[in-house]
Amino acid sequence: MWNYAKGGFKDTGLMFCGLMFGDHSKCGINTMFNSGTVVGVNASIFGDGYPRNFIPSFAWGGAAGFITYKLDKALDTASKAMARRNVELTEIDKEIFKTIFDESANYRVWEKNK
């Protein structure tokens, strides 16, 4: 399973391990995940096939590949989702999202290939 402290995969020693799915992340209907998959914050996963077993924060795509879920779009979506629950996306929330977006950039390997 992905281990953020190590910056790589680590054997859990577990026979069974489920999906770890970050806040404000979404997946399409019938999206398939391998056991032990870690999905970061504000990711959107869809399409056929199994995506990789570590999906960084602000990833958009699936087994066919990913692009970056832009911060402004992610904030807009989160604001709308929270409003449906009568909850406001605060300035503190926005700063947390921005910090996660910035700190998770090194995991979005497709950005390095541009």
C-alpha positions in Angstrom: 0.0 0.0 0.0 1.2 3.6 -0.7 2.9 5.1 2.4 3.2 8.9 2.3 5.8 8.9 5.1 8.0 6.6 3.1 7.2 8.2 -0.3 6.6 4.7 -1.8 4.9 1.4 -1.3 5.1 -0.5 1.9 4.0 -4.0 2.8 1.2 -3.8 5.3 1.5 -7.4 6.4 -2.3 -7.7 6.1 -4.1 -10.5 4.3 -7.0 -8.1 3.4 -6.8 -4.4 2.9 -9.5 -2.2 1.4 -9.6 1.0 -0.5 -8.4 4.3 1.1 -10.3 7.1 -0.5 -9.5 10.8 0.2 -12.0 13.5 1.0 -13.9 15.1 -2.0 -12.7 12.3 -4.3 -15.2 10.7 -6.7 -15.4 7.7 -8.9 -17.6 6.7 -11.8 -20.2 3.9 -11.5 -18.6 0.5 -11.8 -15.0 1.9 -11.4 -12.8 -1.0 -10.3 -10.1 -0.7 -7.7 -7.5 -3.2 -6.5 -7.3 -4.0 -2.8 -5.0 -1.6 -1.0 -5.4 1.2 -3.5 -4.8 4.7 -2.0 -6.7 7.6 -3.6 -5.7 11.2 -2.6 -7.9 14.2 -2.0 -10.1 15.7 -4.8 -9.4 12.9 -7.3 -11.9 11.9 -9.9 -11.5 8.4 -11.2 -13.5 6.9 -14.1 -13.3 4.6 -17.1 -12.8 0.9 -17.6 -9.9 -1.2 -16.3 -8.1 -1.0 -13.0 -6.3 2.3 -12.4 -3.0 2.2 -10.7 -3.0 1.4 -6.9 -1.8 4.9 -5.9 -3.8 7.8 -7.3 -2.4 11.2 -6.1 -4.5 14.1 -5.0 -6.1 16.2 -7.7 -5.8 13.4 -10.3 -8.5 13.2 -13.1 -8.8 10.0 -15.2 -8.3 6.3 -14.8 -6.5 3.3 -16.1 -6.0 5.1 -19.5 -4.1 7.9 -17.8 -4.5 11.0 -15.7 -4.4 14.7 -16.0 -4.4 17.3 -13.2 -7.8 18.3 -11.7 -7.2 22.0 -11.6 -7.5 23.7 -8.2 -10.1 26.2 -9.2 -12.4 23.5 -10.7 -11.9 21.3 -7.7 -12.8 24.2 -5.3 -15.9 25.0 -7.4 -17.1 21.3 -7.3 -16.4 21.0 -3.6 -18.3 24.3 -2.9 -21.3 23.0 -4.9 -21.3 19.6 -3.2 -21.0 21.1 0.3 -23.8 23.7 -0.5 -26.2 20.8 -1.3 -25.6 19.8 2.4 -26.0 23.3 3.6 -22.3 23.6 4.5 -20.1 26.4 3.3 -16.6 26.0 1.9 -14.7 28.3 4.1 -11.5 30.2 3.4 -9.7 27.8 5.7 -11.0 24.9 3.6 -9.7 26.6 0.5 -6.3 27.1 2.1 -6.2 23.4 3.1 -7.0 22.4 -0.5 -4.3 24.7 -1.9 -1.7 23.3 0.5 -2.6 19.7 -0.5 -2.6 20.7 -4.2 0.9 22.2 -3.9 2.3 19.5 -1.6 1.0 16.6 -3.8 2.4 18.0 -7.1 5.4 15.8 -7.0 3.2 12.7 -7.0 1.4 13.8 -10.2 4.1 12.3 -12.4 2.3 13.2 -15.7 3.0 16.9 -14.9 6.7 16.1 -15.1 6.4 14.7 -18.6 5.2 18.0 -20.1 
